[in-house]
């Protein structure tokens, strides 16, 4: 599992500022399309890795489902808003405009 988490963190580190991706998109990129929940678990414990921008990973509908794993009540939202992403009712406004797909943006992963 640690190797999988490390691969997740490597992908998350490549998400550009002002963009977001989903747990499922990362799982698909890593060749484990049924492992979106495991990507979520990796994000939940990623706070030990200061260089992992976990706030840029949301659910497939743009909901800030991981917000409870950030200190404070609105930190995830504040971090995204500081990057120019609008949030309303814990959901990214115009989610498709900010979505970054590692499957389209990164070279194929050969595991």
Helices and strands as residue ranges (DSSP letters): H 2-12, E 21-22, H 23-29, H 36-44, G 46-48, G 54-56, E 57-58, G 67-69, H 75-82, E 87-88, E 91-92, H 95-98, H 102-105
